[in-house]
């Protein structure tokens, strides 16, 4: 079993959700999720999107921060708030 370098507080119902109107299945979020909570769903050869395993999702927001299409968001955080938090971390 691989040790996870991330430590997060369990925020209960704060989980990522997919916005099917915006998610185009680019899969950038799959690469950043430290909890393997995101999978890619192929609807047809030309249509795909992500799915979130709510049992694995810890609500960390890395997926939202990397999505160029705003196709995934974490309940309780707007994209503006998430961008601000990421900017603050990068300036440290």
C-alpha positions in Angstrom: 0.0 0.0 0.0 1.4 3.4 -1.0 1.7 6.0 1.6 0.0 9.3 0.8 2.0 12.4 1.4 -1.2 14.5 1.7 -3.0 14.9 5.0 -6.5 16.3 4.9 -9.2 16.9 7.4 -12.4 15.0 6.8 -14.9 17.7 5.9 -17.8 15.2 5.6 -20.1 16.3 2.8 -17.6 18.6 1.1 -17.0 16.6 -2.1 -16.2 17.3 -5.7 -19.0 17.2 -8.2 -18.9 17.0 -12.0 -20.6 19.7 -14.1 -21.6 17.7 -17.2 -22.3 20.9 -19.1 -18.6 21.8 -18.9 -16.6 18.6 -18.4 -15.2 17.5 -21.7 -13.2 14.5 -20.3 -9.8 16.1 -20.7 -8.7 14.1 -17.6 -6.3 16.7 -16.2 -8.0 16.1 -12.8 -7.2 12.4 -12.9 -3.5 13.2 -12.7 -3.7 15.4 -9.6 -6.2 13.5 -7.4 -4.2 12.1 -4.6 -7.1 9.8 -3.5 -7.8 8.1 -6.9 -11.4 9.4 -6.6 -11.7 10.3 -10.3 -12.3 8.0 -13.2 -13.0 8.6 -16.9 -16.3 7.5 -18.4 -16.5 6.9 -22.1 -20.1 7.5 -23.3 -19.2 7.0 -27.0 -16.0 7.3 -29.1 -16.4 11.1 -29.1 -18.1 11.8 -25.7 -16.5 11.2 -22.3 -16.5 12.8 -18.9 -15.2 12.2 -15.4 -16.9 10.5 -12.5 -16.2 11.1 -8.8 -16.1 8.3 -6.2 -17.6 10.2 -3.2 -16.3 7.5 -0.9 -12.7 8.3 -1.9 -13.1 12.1 -2.4 -11.7 14.2 0.4 -12.8 17.5 -0.9 -9.3 18.9 -1.3 -10.1 20.9 -4.5 -7.1 19.9 -6.5 -9.4 18.7 -9.3 -11.2 22.0 -9.4 -8.0 24.0 -9.4 -6.7 22.2 -12.5 -9.8 22.0 -14.6 -9.5 24.4 -17.5 -13.3 24.1 -18.4 -14.7 24.4 -14.8 -16.1 20.9 -15.3 -15.6 19.9 -11.7 -16.2 21.9 -8.5 -16.0 21.3 -4.8 -19.1 22.2 -2.8 -18.6 25.4 -0.8 -15.8 26.9 -3.0 -16.3 29.1 -6.0 -13.7 29.0 -8.8 -12.6 32.5 -7.7 -12.0 31.4 -4.1 -10.2 28.3 -5.3 -7.9 30.3 -7.6 -7.2 32.7 -4.8 -6.2 29.9 -2.4 -3.9 28.3 -5.1 -2.3 31.7 -5.8 -1.7 32.2 -2.1 0.0 28.8 -1.9 2.2 29.5 -4.9 3.4 32.8 -3.4 4.6 31.2 -0.2 
